[in-house]
Amino acid sequence: MTEKTLEQAIEIKRVIDKLRNVKEELEETRNLCFGNTNEVRSRTFYVEISEKGCCKKSTIISSQAAKNALEYEILDVDEKLKKNLNALSELY
């Protein structure tokens, strides 16, 4: 493995680690959309639109809408993970 290839592998590994952390956080958040009906109903789910660090708009959404949005994000992260894992395996 050349030095350049090693640098590429290290960078891809960093991206993979970051994506895994993002996925774990998304899954933990999604899990709050499940559970005892009374517990879930007592939770408030928000969508917030921010620009340059300032909240422009926020609104309350249902647990089902939050779950759907989080699952979509998890699928997106899974695709990026797969792409980076394939790129890493091609380096070896």
Residue frames relative to the residue before (quaternion, step in Angstrom):
aa qw qx qy qz dx dy dz
M 1.0000 0.0000 0.0000 0.0000 0.00 0.00 0.00
T 0.3656 -0.7412 0.5217 0.2117 3.56 -0.79 1.02
E 0.6718 -0.4900 0.3629 0.4206 3.55 -1.28 0.28
K 0.6437 0.5222 -0.3190 0.4595 3.58 1.00 -0.82
T 0.6517 0.5073 -0.3052 0.4741 3.57 0.97 -0.87
L 0.6363 0.5251 -0.3209 0.4651 3.56 1.01 -0.80
E 0.6418 0.5153 -0.3183 0.4704 3.59 0.97 -0.82
Q 0.6410 0.5146 -0.3163 0.4735 3.58 1.01 -0.83
A 0.6525 0.5180 -0.3084 0.4591 3.58 0.95 -0.90
I 0.6476 0.5144 -0.3168 0.4644 3.58 0.97 -0.84
E 0.6634 0.4997 -0.3069 0.4648 3.59 0.93 -0.86
I 0.6460 0.5037 -0.3194 0.4764 3.59 0.95 -0.84
K 0.6358 0.5267 -0.3265 0.4602 3.60 0.99 -0.81
R 0.6243 0.5287 -0.3368 0.4661 3.61 1.02 -0.75
V 0.6507 0.5091 -0.3072 0.4722 3.56 0.97 -0.89
I 0.6458 0.5214 -0.3135 0.4614 3.58 0.95 -0.89
D 0.6561 0.5079 -0.3132 0.4621 3.59 0.90 -0.88
K 0.6529 0.5084 -0.3128 0.4663 3.58 0.96 -0.86
L 0.6571 0.5092 -0.3066 0.4635 3.58 0.94 -0.88
R 0.6361 0.5201 -0.3299 0.4647 3.60 1.00 -0.76
N 0.6464 0.5080 -0.3168 0.4730 3.59 1.01 -0.75
V 0.6356 0.5179 -0.3208 0.4742 3.57 1.01 -0.83
K 0.6555 0.5145 -0.3122 0.4562 3.58 0.93 -0.91
E 0.6446 0.5221 -0.3199 0.4577 3.58 0.94 -0.86
E 0.6601 0.5031 -0.3043 0.4675 3.58 0.95 -0.86
L 0.6490 0.5129 -0.3103 0.4683 3.58 0.98 -0.85
E 0.6615 0.5023 -0.3079 0.4640 3.60 0.96 -0.85
E 0.6313 0.5209 -0.3346 0.4672 3.59 1.00 -0.77
T 0.6627 0.4919 -0.3002 0.4782 3.57 0.98 -0.84
R 0.6421 0.5259 -0.3229 0.4549 3.59 0.95 -0.86
N 0.6288 0.5601 -0.3387 0.4197 3.59 1.01 -0.77
L 0.5954 0.5602 -0.3649 0.4456 3.59 1.20 -0.38
C 0.5914 0.5648 -0.3575 0.4510 3.59 1.28 -0.21
F 0.6841 0.4382 -0.2607 0.5215 3.59 1.31 -0.20
G 0.5171 0.6665 -0.4664 0.2662 3.52 -1.31 0.09
N 0.7896 -0.2462 0.2424 0.5071 3.48 -1.33 -0.45
T 0.5522 -0.6535 0.4064 0.3207 3.57 -0.81 1.02
N 0.6725 0.4927 -0.3059 0.4598 3.59 0.89 -0.87
E 0.6367 0.5212 -0.3304 0.4623 3.59 1.02 -0.75
V 0.6719 0.4913 -0.3015 0.4650 3.57 0.89 -0.93
R 0.6571 0.5156 -0.3127 0.4523 3.59 0.97 -0.82
S 0.6644 0.5062 -0.3124 0.4525 3.58 1.10 -0.58
R 0.6032 0.5485 -0.3571 0.4559 3.59 1.26 -0.21
T 0.2588 -0.7414 0.5985 0.1585 3.55 -1.18 0.61
F 0.1520 -0.7846 0.5989 0.0514 3.56 -0.82 1.06
Y 0.1096 -0.8081 0.5786 0.0118 3.55 -0.83 1.07
V 0.1653 -0.6825 0.6914 0.1699 3.46 -1.38 0.41
E 0.0743 -0.8049 0.5886 0.0089 3.55 -0.82 1.01
I 0.1999 -0.7456 0.6260 0.1105 3.53 -0.99 0.91
S 0.0310 -0.8089 0.5864 -0.0296 3.57 -0.64 1.17
E 0.0554 -0.7674 0.6376 0.0377 3.51 -1.22 0.60
K 0.8411 -0.0471 -0.0298 0.5379 3.55 -0.73 1.15
G 0.7375 -0.4454 0.2206 0.4572 3.55 0.98 0.90
C 0.6644 0.4710 -0.3046 0.4938 3.59 1.25 -0.04
C 0.4521 -0.6806 0.5093 0.2702 3.55 -0.98 0.88
K 0.2322 -0.7788 0.5709 0.1170 3.57 -0.69 1.12
K 0.7862 -0.1084 0.1286 0.5947 3.56 1.02 -0.85
S 0.0190 0.7674 -0.6407 -0.0151 3.55 -1.12 0.66
T 0.0447 -0.7922 0.6086 0.0021 3.52 -1.16 0.63
I 0.4655 -0.6527 0.5213 0.2924 3.55 -1.21 0.55
I 0.0746 -0.7854 0.6138 0.0281 3.56 -1.02 0.87
S 0.6052 -0.5609 0.4194 0.3785 3.57 -1.27 0.28
S 0.6291 -0.5252 0.4047 0.4057 3.55 -1.26 0.36
Q 0.6258 0.5393 -0.3380 0.4509 3.60 1.06 -0.70
A 0.6511 0.4993 -0.3166 0.4760 3.60 0.96 -0.81
A 0.6373 0.5164 -0.3233 0.4719 3.59 1.01 -0.81
K 0.6453 0.5256 -0.3113 0.4587 3.57 0.95 -0.92
N 0.6640 0.5070 -0.3045 0.4575 3.59 0.90 -0.91
A 0.6606 0.5019 -0.3076 0.4659 3.58 0.92 -0.88
L 0.6708 0.4968 -0.2977 0.4632 3.58 0.93 -0.89
E 0.6411 0.5158 -0.3274 0.4645 3.60 1.00 -0.77
Y 0.6190 0.5280 -0.3403 0.4714 3.59 1.06 -0.71
E 0.6558 0.5044 -0.3040 0.4723 3.59 0.96 -0.85
I 0.6343 0.5267 -0.3266 0.4622 3.59 1.01 -0.81
L 0.6378 0.5168 -0.3232 0.4708 3.60 1.00 -0.80
D 0.6381 0.5236 -0.3207 0.4646 3.58 1.01 -0.81
V 0.6545 0.4955 -0.3053 0.4826 3.59 0.96 -0.86
D 0.6246 0.5433 -0.3362 0.4491 3.60 1.00 -0.80
E 0.6478 0.5137 -0.3183 0.4639 3.59 0.99 -0.83
K 0.6608 0.4971 -0.3013 0.4748 3.58 0.96 -0.86
L 0.6232 0.5345 -0.3333 0.4635 3.58 1.04 -0.78
K 0.6585 0.5142 -0.3068 0.4559 3.57 0.87 -0.97
K 0.6496 0.5240 -0.3099 0.4554 3.58 0.93 -0.92
N 0.7040 0.4570 -0.2682 0.4728 3.59 0.90 -0.92
L 0.6219 0.5243 -0.3453 0.4680 3.60 1.04 -0.66
N 0.6374 0.5110 -0.3196 0.4800 3.59 1.05 -0.77
A 0.6446 0.5151 -0.3202 0.4655 3.58 0.98 -0.84
L 0.6500 0.5139 -0.3140 0.4634 3.58 1.00 -0.81
S 0.6768 0.4902 -0.3042 0.4572 3.59 0.91 -0.87
E 0.6226 0.5446 -0.3409 0.4467 3.61 1.12 -0.58
L 0.6117 0.5642 -0.3510 0.4292 3.58 1.17 -0.49
Y 0.6960 0.4812 -0.2762 0.4558 3.58 1.15 -0.56
